[in-house]
């Protein structure tokens, strides 16, 4: 807040009648977006040169106070996931995991909202991107042998966690489930070992894919594995 306020006072020539609108290019995708408009906009002096750069900086560079809030919301989210793990078993509904997560986050952390729609996928629903929306509202019965993929994050003071866990509903991995889980964990740890200031996130993305593809190719016949690779990435 202090950095943004000082930026406004020192650099932003604000005055009545001036309207700041977003206009910029995504540094990763190189895609640009259309500046918003509305009826009567001609009555304002529009400035599209200021807002984007300042908001982008605020998203990337965090103050010590912001980091403290982010650590808090991640800690509570992690604890809430543990509560879900304790109760979730075959015979429960997916939405019971969502309800338990939200209840703990609010009761123990004062977090009234979540940062995004809770994803509580089991079995074949794990393959549905952004499962849990209104059309598929975490309403499947969890069965014995199902692998759970729960992606939920609490929100506090405008900051959200984003925590994803995957574990067997009955508490025991099958041999194939264990292999896939361990492969993803190996990729995660490999990226963490290489991650440092100055490294491109796209290189880290490719590194994770390399680890996964190599291990899958080694076991593809044993586990009847199939890979879908995006060659444009």
C-alpha positions in Angstrom: 0.0 0.0 0.0 2.8 2.4 0.9 4.6 1.8 -2.3 1.5 2.3 -4.4 0.6 5.4 -2.5 4.1 6.9 -2.9 4.0 6.0 -6.6 0.7 7.9 -7.0 2.0 11.0 -5.2 5.3 11.1 -7.0 4.6 9.9 -10.5 0.9 9.8 -11.3 -0.4 13.2 -12.4 -3.9 12.4 -11.2 -6.6 15.0 -11.3 -10.4 15.1 -11.6 -11.6 13.9 -15.1 -8.7 11.7 -15.8 -9.6 8.0 -16.3 -6.9 5.3 -16.0 -7.5 2.3 -18.2 -5.5 -0.9 -18.7 -3.6 -1.3 -21.9 -0.5 -3.6 -22.3 1.1 -6.7 -23.7 1.6 -9.9 -21.8 5.4 -10.4 -21.5 5.1 -14.2 -21.8 2.4 -14.8 -24.4 3.0 -11.5 -26.2 -0.8 -11.2 -26.4 -2.4 -7.8 -26.0 -5.9 -7.0 -24.8 -8.4 -4.4 -25.9 -8.8 -1.3 -23.7 -12.2 -1.3 -22.1 -14.7 1.3 -23.2 -18.2 2.4 -22.2 -20.9 4.9 -23.2 -19.8 8.3 -22.2 -16.1 7.6 -22.1 -15.5 10.6 -24.4 -16.3 12.8 -21.4 -13.1 11.7 -19.7 -9.5 12.3 -20.4 -8.3 8.7 -20.8 -4.8 7.6 -19.9 -3.7 4.1 -20.9 0.1 4.6 -20.2 0.2 4.3 -16.4 -2.0 1.6 -14.9 -0.7 -1.5 -16.5 3.0 -1.1 -15.6 2.2 -0.1 -12.0 -0.2 -3.0 -11.4 2.2 -5.5 -13.0 4.9 -4.3 -10.6 2.6 -4.7 -7.6 1.8 -8.3 -8.6 5.4 -9.3 -9.0 7.2 -7.4 -6.1 5.7 -8.0 -2.7 6.4 -6.1 0.5 7.3 -7.8 3.8 3.7 -7.3 5.0 2.3 -8.9 1.9 4.6 -11.9 2.2 3.5 -12.3 5.8 -0.2 -12.4 4.7 0.6 -14.9 1.9 2.4 -17.2 4.3 -0.5 -17.1 6.6 -3.1 -17.9 4.0 -0.9 -20.8 2.7 -0.5 -22.2 6.2 -4.2 -22.2 6.9 -4.9 -23.7 3.5 -2.4 -26.5 4.2 -4.0 -27.2 7.6 -7.5 -27.3 5.9 -6.2 -29.8 3.4 -5.0 -32.0 6.2 -8.5 -31.9 7.8 -9.9 -33.0 4.4 -7.4 -35.9 4.3 -8.4 -37.1 7.7 -12.1 -37.4 6.8 -12.1 -38.3 3.1 -12.6 -42.0 2.4 -14.6 -44.2 0.0 -18.3 -43.6 0.6 -18.1 -39.9 1.0 -19.2 -37.4 -1.7 -16.6 -35.1 -3.3 -18.4 -32.0 -2.1 -17.8 -33.1 1.5 -14.1 -32.4 1.0 -15.0 -28.9 -0.3 -17.3 -28.3 2.7 -14.6 -29.4 5.2 -12.0 -27.2 3.6 -14.2 -24.1 3.6 -15.3 -24.8 7.2 -11.8 -25.1 8.6 -10.5 -22.1 6.6 -13.3 -19.9 8.0 -13.4 -21.3 11.6 -9.6 -21.4 12.2 -8.3 -18.8 9.8 -11.1 -16.2 9.5 -11.1 -16.8 5.8 -14.6 -16.3 4.5 -13.9 -17.0 0.9 -11.8 -19.2 -1.4 -9.6 -17.8 -4.1 -11.2 -19.9 -6.9 -13.8 -22.7 -7.3 -12.8 -25.7 -5.3 -11.7 -28.7 -7.3 -12.5 -32.0 -5.5 -12.0 -34.6 -8.2 -12.0 -38.4 -7.7 -11.4 -41.2 -10.1 -12.0 -40.3 -13.8 -12.9 -36.7 -12.8 -9.2 -36.1 -12.2 -8.8 -35.7 -16.0 -11.4 -32.9 -16.2 -9.7 -29.5 -16.3 -11.1 -27.1 -13.7 -13.6 -29.7 -12.5 -15.9 -28.5 -9.7 -17.7 -25.7 -11.6 -21.4 -25.3 -11.7 -21.8 -27.9 -14.4 -19.8 -30.5 -12.5 -20.1 -29.4 -8.9 -18.0 -32.0 -7.0 -21.0 -34.3 -6.9 -19.5 -37.8 -7.5 -19.4 -40.6 -4.9 -15.9 -41.4 -3.9 -15.2 -45.1 -4.5 -12.6 -47.6 -3.2 -9.5 -47.4 -5.4 -10.2 -43.8 -6.5 -7.3 -41.4 -6.6 -8.2 -38.0 -5.3 -7.1 -34.7 -6.8 -8.1 -31.8 -4.5 -7.1 -28.3 -5.6 -8.3 -25.7 -3.1 -7.0 -22.4 -1.7 -8.3 -20.0 0.9 -8.4 -16.2 0.4 -7.6 -13.6 2.9 -7.4 -9.8 2.5 -7.2 -10.2 -1.3 -4.4 -12.8 -1.3 -5.0 -16.5 -2.1 -3.2 -19.8 -1.7 -3.3 -22.4 -4.5 -2.7 -25.9 -3.0 -3.1 -29.1 -4.9 -2.9 -32.6 -3.4 -3.3 -36.0 -4.8 -3.7 -39.2 -2.7 -5.6 -42.5 -2.7 -9.1 -42.4 -1.1 -8.5 -45.7 0.7 -5.1 -44.6 2.0 -3.0 -47.0 -0.2 -1.6 -46.3 -3.7 -1.9 -49.0 -6.4 1.4 -49.8 -8.0 0.5 -47.7 -11.1 -0.8 -44.8 -9.0 2.4 -44.8 -6.9 4.5 -44.6 -10.1 2.6 -41.6 -11.5 2.7 -39.8 -8.2 6.4 -40.4 -7.7 7.1 -39.2 -11.3 5.3 -35.9 -10.7 7.1 -35.6 -7.3 10.5 -36.2 -9.0 9.7 -33.5 -11.6 8.7 -31.1 -8.8 11.9 -31.6 -6.8 14.0 -31.3 -10.0 12.5 -27.9 -10.8 13.0 -26.8 -7.2 16.7 -27.7 -7.3 17.2 -25.7 -10.5 15.0 -22.7 -9.6 16.9 -19.5 -8.9 16.7 -15.8 -9.8 17.3 -15.3 -13.5 16.0 -18.6 -14.7 13.2 -18.6 -17.2 9.9 -20.2 -16.1 9.5 -21.7 -19.6 12.8 -23.5 -19.1 11.5 -24.9 -15.8 8.3 -26.0 -17.5 10.3 -27.9 -20.1 12.5 -29.4 -17.4 9.5 -30.8 -15.6 8.2 -32.2 -18.8 11.5 -33.8 -19.6 11.5 -35.7 -16.3 8.0 -36.9 -16.7 8.4 -38.0 -20.3 11.6 -39.8 -19.6 10.1 -41.8 -16.7 6.9 -42.5 -18.6 8.7 -43.8 -21.6 10.7 -46.2 -19.4 7.5 -47.7 -18.0 5.0 -47.2 -20.8 4.6 -50.9 -21.6 4.4 -52.1 -18.1 1.7 -49.6 -17.1 0.2 -49.1 -20.5 0.9 -45.4 -20.4 0.1 -42.9 -23.1 1.5 -39.4 -23.4 -0.1 -36.3 -24.9 2.7 -33.8 -25.6 2.1 -30.2 -26.7 4.9 -29.7 -29.2 4.1 -25.9 -29.5 5.0 -25.3 -25.8 
